[in-house]
Amino acid sequence: MRIVIAGGHGQIALRLERLLHARGDDVVGLVRNPEQAGDLVAAGAEPVVCDLESASAGDVARHLDSADAAVFAAGAGPGSGAARKDTVDRAACSLFADAAEAAGVRRFIVISAMGADREPPEGTDPVFAAYLQAKGAADADVRGRSGLDFTILRPGHLTNDAGSGMVTLAESTGNGSVSRDDVAAVITALLDEPGTAGQTLELISGNMPVSEAVKKAAG
């Protein structure tokens, strides 16, 4: 399987690249900064420099040529302001979806955020509120596309704990945390499970093995 990951240098993306490479997949990671290329190579991915804030859908579609799946793992990241939450977390996701449709890549997975469909509680940090709103808008855009077999994954609070391989994956899980290792493992399993297409799923640590949790979500 050939998989293209937007935001290829992200913490979840690098873990995902290692997992996919280890099982024999052909992995491409899109990065904005060419200095990050070496980290992707070490993870087993082919680095491609592509700035989703300035590229056209046609530019990105060329990188998706012959891909079997696309994963949107990009984010403006900590320290960025509200404006970049919109240009990366929303607009870049929509651009990547445009490119996937243009390239004929149907399987499309988005790493979103828990709470993206809800109004942020009163007192929420304005930049974090902008992040949630941008994620919600991106998710709504993806859900409106008939040309994608999408799955939107909304992890809870992310940690760097070692993955347990035990999760709760459902339309609604309640609040909780989950390791980035386990998020990457769930995405790997989702790529192989077409029955989750069209779903928006929340993810936290739990008591069900990843493979079983994904099969259960697929119905």
C-alpha positions as CSV (number, residue, x, y, z in Angstrom):
1,M,0.0,0.0,0.0
2,R,1.2,3.5,-0.8
3,I,0.2,6.1,1.8
4,V,0.9,9.8,1.7
5,I,0.9,11.7,5.0
6,A,0.5,15.4,5.2
7,G,2.4,16.8,8.2
8,G,4.9,14.0,7.9
9,H,7.2,15.4,10.7
10,G,4.5,15.5,13.4
11,Q,4.8,13.4,16.5
12,I,2.0,11.0,15.5
13,A,3.0,11.0,11.8
14,L,6.6,9.9,12.6
15,R,5.2,7.0,14.7
16,L,2.8,6.1,11.9
17,E,5.5,6.1,9.3
18,R,7.6,3.7,11.4
19,L,4.6,1.3,11.8
20,L,3.7,1.5,8.1
21,H,7.3,1.0,6.9
22,A,7.8,-1.9,9.3
23,R,4.9,-3.8,7.7
24,G,6.1,-3.1,4.2
25,D,4.1,-0.1,3.1
26,D,5.4,2.6,0.8
27,V,5.2,5.8,2.8
28,V,5.5,9.4,1.7
29,G,5.6,12.3,4.2
30,L,4.9,15.9,3.1
31,V,6.9,18.4,5.1
32,R,7.3,22.2,4.9
33,N,10.9,22.3,6.2
34,P,13.5,20.5,4.2
35,E,15.7,20.2,7.3
36,Q,13.2,17.6,8.6
37,A,13.8,15.2,5.7
38,G,16.4,13.2,7.6
39,D,13.9,12.3,10.4
40,L,11.4,11.0,7.9
41,V,14.1,8.9,6.2
42,A,15.0,7.4,9.6
43,A,11.3,6.6,10.1
44,G,11.2,4.7,6.8
45,A,9.3,7.4,4.8
46,E,10.1,9.2,1.6
47,P,10.2,13.0,2.4
48,V,8.6,15.4,0.0
49,V,8.9,19.1,0.6
50,C,5.5,20.7,0.1
51,D,4.1,23.7,1.9
52,L,0.3,23.2,2.2
53,E,-0.1,26.9,3.1
54,S,1.2,27.9,-0.3
55,A,0.8,24.9,-2.7
56,S,-2.1,24.5,-5.1
57,A,-4.3,21.5,-5.1
58,G,-2.7,20.4,-8.4
59,D,0.8,20.6,-6.8
60,V,-0.3,18.4,-4.0
61,A,-2.3,16.0,-6.3
62,R,0.9,15.2,-8.1
63,H,2.4,13.9,-4.8
64,L,-0.7,11.8,-4.3
65,D,-0.4,10.1,-7.7
66,S,-0.7,6.3,-7.4
67,A,-1.4,6.5,-3.7
68,D,-3.8,4.1,-2.1
69,A,-4.6,6.3,0.9
70,A,-4.0,9.8,2.4
71,V,-3.6,10.8,6.0
72,F,-4.0,14.4,7.2
73,A,-1.7,14.7,10.2
74,A,-0.7,18.3,9.8
75,G,-1.2,21.0,12.4
76,A,0.0,24.5,13.0
77,G,1.5,23.3,16.3
78,P,2.1,24.9,19.7
79,G,3.2,28.5,19.6
80,S,1.2,29.4,16.5
81,G,-1.5,31.9,16.6
82,A,-5.2,31.8,15.7
83,A,-4.5,32.8,12.1
84,R,-2.4,29.7,11.4
85,K,-4.9,27.4,13.1
86,D,-7.1,28.5,10.2
87,T,-4.6,28.3,7.4
88,V,-3.2,24.9,8.5
89,D,-5.7,23.0,10.6
90,R,-8.7,24.0,8.4
91,A,-7.5,25.3,5.0
92,A,-4.6,22.8,4.5
93,C,-6.9,19.9,5.3
94,S,-9.4,21.1,2.7
95,L,-6.6,21.5,0.2
96,F,-5.3,18.0,0.9
97,A,-8.9,16.7,0.4
98,D,-9.1,18.6,-2.9
99,A,-5.9,17.0,-4.0
100,A,-6.9,13.5,-2.9
101,E,-10.1,13.8,-5.0
102,A,-8.2,15.2,-8.0
103,A,-5.7,12.3,-7.8
104,G,-8.5,9.7,-7.3
105,V,-7.4,8.7,-3.8
106,R,-10.6,7.7,-2.0
107,R,-9.3,6.5,1.4
108,F,-8.7,9.6,3.5
109,I,-8.1,9.7,7.2
110,V,-8.0,12.9,9.2
111,I,-6.5,13.3,12.7
112,S,-8.9,15.8,14.3
113,A,-9.5,16.7,17.9
114,M,-12.1,15.8,20.5
115,G,-14.5,18.7,21.0
116,A,-14.2,19.9,17.4
117,D,-18.0,19.8,16.9
118,R,-18.8,21.7,20.1
119,E,-18.7,25.3,21.1
120,P,-15.6,25.8,23.3
121,P,-16.5,26.3,26.9
122,E,-16.5,29.8,28.3
123,G,-13.0,30.7,29.4
124,T,-11.2,28.6,26.8
125,D,-8.0,30.0,25.7
126,P,-8.8,32.0,22.5
127,V,-6.0,30.3,20.4
128,F,-7.2,26.8,21.5
129,A,-10.7,27.8,20.7
130,A,-9.6,28.8,17.3
131,Y,-7.9,25.5,16.9
132,L,-11.1,23.5,17.8
133,Q,-13.1,25.7,15.5
134,A,-10.7,25.2,12.6
135,K,-10.7,21.4,13.2
136,G,-14.5,21.4,13.3
137,A,-14.7,23.3,10.0
138,A,-12.2,21.0,8.3
139,D,-14.1,17.9,9.5
140,A,-17.4,19.4,8.2
141,D,-15.8,20.0,4.8
142,V,-14.4,16.5,4.5
143,R,-17.7,14.9,5.6
144,G,-19.4,16.8,2.8
145,R,-17.3,15.1,0.1
146,S,-18.8,12.2,-1.9
147,G,-15.4,11.5,-3.5
148,L,-13.7,10.4,-0.3
149,D,-14.0,7.3,1.9
150,F,-13.1,9.3,4.9
151,T,-12.6,8.4,8.6
152,I,-12.2,11.3,11.0
153,L,-10.3,10.3,14.2
154,R,-10.6,12.5,17.3
155,P,-8.2,11.5,20.0
156,G,-8.5,12.7,23.5
157,H,-5.6,14.3,25.4
158,L,-2.4,13.2,23.8
159,T,0.5,11.8,25.8
160,N,3.9,10.4,25.1
161,D,3.4,7.3,27.2
162,A,4.3,4.0,25.7
163,G,1.4,2.6,23.8
164,S,-0.6,-0.1,25.6
165,G,-2.4,-1.3,22.5
166,M,-5.6,-1.1,24.5
167,V,-8.2,1.6,23.5
168,T,-11.8,2.8,23.4
169,L,-12.9,3.8,19.9
170,A,-16.4,4.9,19.4
171,E,-18.6,7.7,18.1
172,S,-18.6,9.1,21.6
173,T,-16.1,8.0,24.3
174,G,-16.2,10.7,26.9
175,N,-13.1,12.6,28.0
176,G,-9.8,10.8,28.4
177,S,-6.3,10.6,27.3
178,V,-4.5,8.4,24.8
179,S,-0.8,7.9,23.8
180,R,0.5,9.0,20.5
181,D,1.7,5.4,20.0
182,D,-1.8,4.1,20.3
183,V,-3.2,6.8,17.9
184,A,-0.6,5.7,15.3
185,A,-1.6,2.1,15.8
186,V,-5.3,2.9,15.4
187,I,-4.6,4.8,12.2
188,T,-2.7,1.8,10.8
189,A,-5.6,-0.4,11.5
190,L,-8.1,2.0,10.1
191,L,-6.2,2.1,6.8
192,D,-7.1,-1.6,6.5
193,E,-10.7,-1.3,7.5
194,P,-13.0,0.2,4.8
195,G,-16.0,-0.4,7.1
196,T,-15.1,2.7,9.1
197,A,-15.5,4.9,6.0
198,G,-17.9,7.7,6.6
199,Q,-17.4,7.7,10.4
200,T,-16.2,10.2,12.9
201,L,-14.7,8.4,15.9
202,E,-13.3,9.4,19.2
203,L,-10.4,7.6,20.7
204,I,-9.1,7.3,24.3
205,S,-7.2,4.6,26.2
206,G,-9.3,1.7,27.1
207,N,-9.5,-2.1,27.6
208,M,-10.0,-3.4,24.0
209,P,-7.1,-4.3,21.7
210,V,-6.6,-1.9,18.8
211,S,-7.5,-4.5,16.1
212,E,-10.7,-5.5,17.9
213,A,-11.7,-1.9,18.6
214,V,-11.4,-1.0,14.9
215,K,-13.4,-4.1,13.8
216,K,-16.1,-3.2,16.3
217,A,-16.3,0.4,15.1
218,A,-16.6,-1.0,11.5
219,G,-19.7,-2.9,12.6
